[in-house]
Amino acid sequence: MISRLKSRSFWRIVGGASLATVMVIAGSAQATGVPGQTPFTISWAPCEKSPETQCGTLKVSVDWSKPSGAKISLAVARRPAKDPTQRVGTLFFNPGGPGDGAAKYIAVAETLFSPTLIERFDLVGMDPRGIENSSQVQCTLPVITPDSTLFPTTEQQFQQLVRHNREVGLDCLNKAGDLVRHMDTVSVARDHEALRQALGVNTVSWLGVSYGTQVGANYAQLYPSHTRAMVLDAALEHSLSEVHQVAGEIMAAEESFNRFADWCPAQETCALRGQDVRAVFDRLVQQADQHPIPVDGALRPVTGEDIRMGAKGLLRFKEPSVYGPDLSWAGLSRALQKALDGDASAFAVAPAGAPQYSIQGLLANACMDYAPQVHSYAEMQQRIELGRQLAPHLQGASETWQANLCIGWPVQPVNPPHPFHVRGVPTLIIHAVHDPSVHYSWAHGLAAQIDGSALLTRTGDGHTSIYTSECARSAADAFLVETHTEANRVCDG
């Protein structure tokens, strides 16, 4: 989830570390797959502008039930342990999403990972199927159009949403074929098992962030004997029904907004200091709904819905982090003040005419993992009322609300929410009490499905903890190295 919104400054950091598209073979790793399968291999070469990182491509089956069938290519990056004498093993990393690739993060390891992890682990990241430099889901029809809405208030708008979702899905099936049917997280986990085999290692450790916690947990359930240890930061619990998941996330996002509104008036870094932030926000949303704010180059003028959904994303971090100063509470205050002054560019949904490949990949994954429980306009009215009652300001704006784009999707989910049970894998779950994207209770739900897992509670704000909390980062490092920790620890801040 974390990766659905990134600041421009972060992309400037990683932009020079893109994967090389044409590579000279510079060594390879190979291991035999399960009987009947073609061995998995990777040819490595230095990544462009990041020579200490190796880049390569892994070919896997589109449909894992048909190992001899069609193949796709997955982009992979590996950074060998800086201190081979102290090497612990291989660490798989997934940054979240869905819709974000991991390879580019490995190429800028010093920006994200602690010295301990850089020195003692081979850091490995893969762009999941359908995402970034891996074989993509590229469709002709845009997911988001000038008249799109995730909050239809008339029967006509609802039917238009359903019809367009179906048309997009059929278009994606026509352009990307069976890949659209196999974008689920279980398939992503199986891709990582192919990666382990290609690396020629017996076990791997996991550092999964946000959606990466689901990928890691699915991998551990499928391959416990090949999973040495896991740290899962900001737990996504995939056993909840869609309505319970969206309700939890609505409440988490609204609580974070209220904490932002309480924090803002007395803070020098807040552009709205001294004001009633809730009243200012509600007035701005209402005015933008009545008179959308034009933005040069944007797909459409900014509406109140766009501001609510955009604010939800900008709440992710309280303080500036590796993702830059804009993705912070102070950045949200500046974006709101600019919108009040007529510049709502921070809340524009997409540039006009820009490819929507990342949105298409995200959607294809989500629609294979979630089964919408809204099927009619009457049920949509109930859902909108749920948002209003639980969140008077954001009115339901949340990541899971975007599952409305799956209503009418022509392919049934192959990995719908269900409980699972992981045994024999040492696991540390880290979760912030006031995370705006994943409800704190989800960490406890996930812990109950992983035997013997430990839970580190951070009492602060923001989505994920290892990027913002030294306490959480130190605990993650120690666990990945030693595979044991004190259960039920608490970190402040």
C-alpha positions in Angstrom: 0.0 0.0 0.0 2.8 2.4 0.8 3.9 2.6 -2.8 0.7 4.1 -4.3 2.0 7.6 -3.8 5.6 8.7 -4.0 7.1 12.1 -3.8 9.0 13.6 -6.7 12.2 13.9 -4.6 12.3 10.2 -4.0 11.9 9.5 -7.7 14.8 11.8 -8.4 16.8 9.6 -6.1 15.9 6.3 -7.8 15.6 7.6 -11.3 19.2 7.1 -12.2 19.2 3.6 -11.0 16.8 2.1 -13.5 17.4 -1.5 -14.6 19.5 -2.0 -17.7 17.4 -3.3 -20.5 20.3 -4.7 -22.5 22.8 -6.6 -20.5 26.1 -8.4 -21.1 26.2 -11.6 -19.2 28.3 -11.1 -16.1 27.9 -14.4 -14.3 24.7 -16.3 -13.7 22.9 -18.2 -11.0 21.0 -21.4 -11.7 19.1 -24.1 -9.8 16.9 -26.9 -10.9 13.2 -26.2 -10.4 10.7 -28.8 -9.2 10.5 -32.0 -11.3 9.1 -31.3 -14.8 10.0 -27.6 -14.8 12.7 -25.8 -16.7 15.5 -24.8 -14.4 15.3 -21.1 -13.3 18.3 -19.0 -14.3 19.3 -15.4 -14.0 22.1 -13.7 -15.9 23.5 -10.8 -13.8 25.1 -7.6 -14.9 25.8 -4.3 -13.1 22.8 -2.1 -12.8 22.9 1.1 -14.8 24.4 3.9 -12.6 24.6 1.4 -9.6 27.6 -0.9 -10.3 27.6 -2.3 -6.8 24.1 -3.7 -7.5 23.5 -6.6 -10.0 20.4 -6.6 -12.2 18.9 -9.5 -14.1 15.8 -11.1 -15.5 14.0 -14.2 -14.3 11.5 -16.1 -16.6 8.6 -17.8 -14.9 5.3 -19.3 -15.9 2.3 -17.1 -16.3 0.1 -19.8 -14.8 1.9 -21.8 -12.2 -0.5 -24.8 -12.8 1.0 -25.0 -16.3 4.8 -24.9 -15.8 5.5 -25.7 -19.4 3.1 -22.9 -20.7 3.6 -19.3 -21.5 6.4 -17.3 -19.7 6.8 -13.8 -18.5 9.9 -11.9 -17.5 10.5 -10.5 -14.0 13.1 -7.8 -13.2 15.4 -8.6 -10.3 18.1 -6.7 -8.5 20.7 -8.1 -6.0 23.2 -6.4 -3.8 25.7 -8.8 -2.2 26.4 -8.5 1.5 29.0 -5.7 2.0 30.9 -7.8 4.6 31.0 -11.4 3.3 32.7 -12.6 6.4 29.6 -11.6 8.5 27.1 -12.6 5.9 23.9 -14.1 7.4 22.1 -15.0 4.1 19.7 -13.7 1.5 17.0 -11.1 2.4 14.0 -10.7 0.1 12.4 -7.2 0.2 9.0 -6.1 -1.0 8.2 -2.3 -0.5 4.4 -2.5 -0.7 1.8 -1.5 -3.2 0.5 -3.4 -4.9 1.9 -1.6 -7.9 5.4 -0.9 -6.8 8.6 -2.8 -7.8 11.4 -3.7 -5.4 14.3 -3.8 -7.8 14.9 0.0 -7.8 15.1 0.1 -4.0 17.9 -2.4 -3.9 19.9 -0.1 -6.3 19.6 2.7 -3.6 20.2 0.5 -0.6 21.9 3.2 1.5 18.8 5.3 1.3 16.5 2.7 2.7 18.3 -0.1 4.5 20.3 0.0 7.7 24.1 -0.6 7.7 23.5 -3.9 9.5 21.3 -5.3 6.7 23.6 -3.9 4.0 26.7 -5.5 5.5 25.2 -8.8 6.5 22.6 -9.8 3.9 22.4 -10.2 0.1 19.6 -7.8 -0.5 17.3 -9.0 -3.3 14.2 -7.3 -4.8 11.9 -8.2 -7.6 9.4 -6.2 -9.6 6.2 -8.3 -9.2 4.5 -9.7 -12.3 2.7 -7.0 -14.2 4.6 -4.2 -12.5 7.3 -1.7 -13.6 10.2 -3.5 -15.4 8.6 -6.9 -15.3 6.2 -8.0 -17.9 3.4 -5.4 -17.5 -0.3 -5.3 -17.7 -0.7 -2.6 -20.4 -4.2 -1.9 -21.4 -5.6 0.6 -24.0 -8.5 2.0 -22.0 -7.6 4.2 -19.1 -8.7 3.2 -15.6 -9.3 6.8 -14.6 -11.3 9.0 -16.9 -12.4 12.7 -16.6 -15.8 11.6 -15.3 -14.6 8.8 -13.0 -15.9 8.6 -9.5 -15.3 6.1 -6.7 -18.3 7.6 -4.8 -21.3 7.3 -7.2 -24.3 9.2 -5.9 -26.8 8.3 -8.6 -27.9 5.0 -10.2 -26.5 6.3 -13.5 -23.0 7.0 -12.0 -23.0 3.6 -10.4 -23.9 1.8 -13.7 -21.3 3.8 -15.5 -18.7 2.7 -13.0 -19.6 -0.9 -13.4 -19.7 -0.7 -17.1 -16.3 1.1 -17.4 -14.7 -1.4 -15.0 -15.9 -4.3 -17.1 -14.7 -2.6 -20.3 -11.3 -2.0 -18.8 -11.0 -5.6 -17.6 -12.0 -7.0 -21.0 -9.5 -4.6 -22.7 -6.7 -5.7 -20.4 -7.6 -9.4 -21.1 -7.4 -8.7 -24.8 -4.0 -6.9 -24.5 -2.3 -8.8 -21.7 -4.0 -12.2 -22.0 -3.7 -14.8 -19.2 -1.4 -12.6 -17.2 -4.5 -10.6 -16.1 -5.9 -13.9 -14.7 -2.8 -14.6 -12.7 -1.9 -11.3 -11.0 -2.8 -12.6 -7.6 -0.5 -12.5 -4.6 -0.1 -16.3 -4.4 1.4 -16.2 -7.9 3.7 -13.4 -6.8 4.8 -15.6 -3.9 5.5 -18.6 -6.2 7.5 -16.2 -8.4 9.7 -15.5 -5.3 10.2 -19.3 -4.8 11.5 -19.5 -8.4 13.8 -16.6 -7.5 15.1 -18.5 -4.5 15.8 -21.5 -6.6 17.6 -19.4 -9.3 19.7 -17.9 -6.5 20.8 -21.4 -5.4 20.1 -20.8 -1.7 18.2 -23.1 0.6 16.5 -20.5 2.7 15.7 -16.8 2.5 14.6 -14.2 5.1 11.9 -11.6 4.4 11.5 -7.9 5.0 7.9 -7.1 3.8 6.4 -3.6 4.1 2.6 -3.0 3.9 1.4 -5.1 0.9 4.8 -6.8 1.2 3.6 -8.3 4.5 1.0 -10.2 2.5 3.5 -11.4 -0.1 5.9 -12.5 2.7 3.2 -14.3 4.7 1.9 -16.1 1.6 5.4 -17.2 0.8 5.9 -18.5 4.3 2.7 -20.4 4.2 3.6 -22.1 0.9 7.3 -22.6 1.7 7.9 -22.7 5.4 11.0 -24.9 5.1 12.6 -22.3 2.8 11.8 -19.3 5.0 14.4 -18.6 7.6 12.7 -15.5 9.3 10.4 -12.7 8.5 10.0 -9.1 9.6 6.5 -7.8 8.5 6.1 -4.0 8.9 2.5 -2.5 8.8 0.4 -5.7 8.5 -2.1 -6.2 5.8 -4.5 -8.9 7.0 -6.0 -10.7 4.1 -8.5 -12.8 6.1 -11.1 -10.0 6.5 -14.2 -9.6 4.4 -14.1 -6.6 2.2 -16.6 -4.6 4.2 -14.7 -5.2 7.4 -11.4 -4.3 5.8 -12.7 -1.1 4.3 -14.4 -0.2 7.7 -11.1 -0.6 9.5 -9.2 1.4 7.1 -11.8 4.2 7.0 -11.5 4.5 10.8 -7.7 4.4 10.6 -7.5 7.2 8.0 -10.1 9.4 9.8 -8.2 9.0 13.1 -5.0 10.1 11.4 -6.8 13.1 9.9 -8.1 14.1 13.3 -4.6 13.8 14.8 -3.2 15.9 11.9 -5.9 18.5 12.6 -5.0 18.6 16.3 -1.3 18.8 15.5 -1.5 21.5 12.9 -2.6 24.7 14.6 0.3 25.1 16.9 3.1 23.8 14.6 5.4 26.2 12.8 5.8 23.8 9.9 2.0 23.7 9.4 0.8 26.1 6.7 -2.6 26.2 8.3 -1.4 27.0 11.8 -3.8 29.0 13.9 -6.8 27.8 12.0 -9.6 25.3 12.5 -8.2 22.7 10.2 -11.3 20.5 10.2 -13.5 23.4 9.2 -11.0 24.6 6.6 -10.8 21.1 5.1 -14.6 20.5 5.0 -15.1 23.9 3.3 -12.5 23.3 0.7 -13.9 19.8 -0.1 -17.4 21.3 -0.4 -16.3 24.1 -2.6 -14.3 21.8 -4.9 -17.3 19.5 -5.3 -19.5 22.5 -6.3 -16.8 24.2 -8.4 -13.9 21.8 -9.3 -10.5 23.5 -9.4 -8.8 23.6 -12.8 -5.2 22.3 -12.9 -3.0 22.8 -16.0 -2.1 19.5 -17.7 -4.3 17.4 -15.4 -6.8 14.8 -16.6 -9.7 16.8 -15.0 -10.3 19.7 -12.6 -9.8 18.7 -9.0 -13.0 17.7 -7.1 -13.7 17.3 -3.4 -13.4 13.6 -3.9 -9.9 14.1 -5.3 -9.0 16.2 -2.3 -10.3 13.6 0.2 -8.5 10.7 -1.6 -5.3 12.8 -2.0 -5.3 13.8 1.7 -5.6 10.2 2.7 -2.3 9.5 0.8 -0.5 12.6 2.2 -1.3 11.5 5.8 1.0 8.4 5.5 4.0 10.0 7.2 3.9 12.5 10.1 7.5 13.7 9.5 9.5 13.8 6.2 11.1 10.5 5.4 13.0 8.8 2.7 10.1 9.7 0.4 10.7 13.4 0.7 9.2 16.5 2.4 5.9 16.5 0.5 4.8 13.2 1.8 4.3 14.4 5.4 1.8 16.2 7.6 3.5 19.5 6.9 3.4 18.7 3.2 -0.3 18.0 3.4 -0.9 21.4 5.1 1.0 23.1 2.3 -1.0 21.2 -0.3 -4.2 22.3 1.3 -3.1 25.9 1.6 -2.2 26.0 -2.1 -5.6 24.5 -3.0 -7.2 27.2 -1.0 -5.2 29.7 -3.0 -6.3 28.1 -6.3 -3.5 25.6 -6.9 -4.8 22.1 -6.4 -2.1 20.3 -8.4 -1.1 18.2 -5.4 -4.6 16.5 -5.6 -4.8 16.0 -9.4 -5.5 12.4 -10.1 -3.4 12.0 -13.2 -1.8 14.0 -16.0 -3.9 14.2 -19.2 -2.9 11.5 -21.7 -0.3 9.9 -19.4 -0.1 6.1 -19.5 -1.7 4.4 -16.5 0.4 1.3 -16.4 1.0 1.4 -12.7 -2.7 1.9 -12.0 -3.5 -1.0 -14.4 -1.1 -3.3 -12.6 -2.3 -2.4 -9.2 -5.9 -2.9 -10.3 -5.2 -6.3 -11.9 -3.6 -7.5 -8.7 -6.3 -6.1 -6.4 -9.1 -7.6 -8.5 -7.6 -11.0 -8.2 -7.2 -10.7 -4.4 -10.4 -9.0 -3.4 -14.1 -9.8 -3.9 -16.2 -6.6 -3.8 -19.3 -6.9 -1.6 -21.1 -4.0 -3.4 -23.2 -5.3 -6.4 -26.0 -2.7 -6.7 -26.6 1.0 -6.3 -28.5 0.3 -3.1 -25.5 -1.4 -1.6 -23.3 1.4 -2.8 -25.5 3.9 -0.9 -25.0 1.7 2.2 -21.3 1.8 1.7 -21.2 5.6 1.2 -23.2 6.0 4.4 -20.7 3.8 6.2 -18.0 6.2 5.1 -19.9 9.2 6.2 -20.7 7.8 9.6 -17.2 6.5 10.4 -15.3 9.4 8.8 -17.2 12.7 8.7 -14.2 14.5 7.1 -12.6 12.0 4.7 -16.0 10.3 4.2 -14.6 6.9 3.5 -11.5 7.8 1.5 -9.1 4.9 2.0 -6.9 2.5 0.0 -9.5 -0.3 0.2 -12.2 2.0 -1.2 -10.4 1.8 -4.5 -11.6 -1.8 -4.7 -14.7 -0.2 -6.2 -12.8 -0.3 -9.4 -13.2 -4.1 -9.2 -17.0 -4.0 -9.3 -17.9 -5.5 -12.6 -14.4 -6.8 -13.3 -14.8 -9.7 -15.8 -12.4 -12.1 -14.0 -13.3 -13.6 -10.7 -10.7 -13.3 -7.9 -8.5 -16.4 -7.5 -7.1 -15.4 -4.1 -10.1 -13.8 -2.2 -9.6 -13.0 1.5 -9.3 -16.1 3.6 -7.4 -17.1 6.8 -4.1 -19.0 6.6 -1.8 -20.6 9.0 2.0 -20.3 9.0 4.0 -22.7 11.2 7.7 -23.0 12.0 8.7 -19.5 10.7 10.2 -17.0 13.2 8.3 -13.8 12.6 8.4 -10.3 14.0 5.3 -8.1 13.2 5.8 -4.3 13.6 2.8 -2.0 13.5 2.1 1.6 14.5 -1.0 2.3 16.6 -2.0 5.3 14.5 -1.2 4.0 11.0 -3.6 5.7 8.5 -3.5 2.9 6.0 -3.7 -0.4 7.9 -5.7 -0.6 11.1 -3.7 -1.6 14.2 -6.0 -4.5 14.9 -4.8 -6.1 11.7 -1.4 -6.7 13.2 -3.0 -8.8 15.9 -5.1 -10.7 13.3 -2.1 -11.5 11.3 -0.1 -12.5 14.4 -2.9 -15.0 15.3 -2.3 -16.7 11.9 1.5 -17.1 12.3 2.4 -19.5 15.1 4.8 -18.0 17.7 5.0 -14.6 16.0 6.1 -11.6 18.1 4.5 -8.2 17.9 6.3 -4.9 18.3 3.8 -2.0 18.8 4.9 1.5 17.9 2.7 4.1 19.7 3.3 6.8 17.0 1.8 8.0 13.7 2.4 7.1 10.1 2.4 4.1 7.7 5.2 1.7 8.4 7.8 2.0 11.1 11.2 0.9 9.9 11.7 4.1 7.9 10.8 6.5 10.7 11.5 4.8 14.1 15.1 3.9 15.2 13.5 1.6 17.8 11.6 -0.3 15.2 14.6 -0.4 12.8 16.9 -1.7 15.5 14.4 -4.4 16.5 14.0 -5.5 12.9 17.8 -5.7 12.4 18.3 -7.7 15.5 15.5 -10.1 14.7 16.7 -10.7 11.1 20.2 -11.4 12.4 19.4 -13.4 15.5 15.8 -14.6 14.8 14.6 -14.0 18.3 13.2 -11.1 20.2 11.2 -10.2 23.3 7.5 -10.6 22.6 5.0 -7.8 22.9 7.5 -5.0 23.0 6.4 -1.3 22.7 8.2 1.5 21.0 7.3 5.2 21.6 7.1 7.7 18.8 
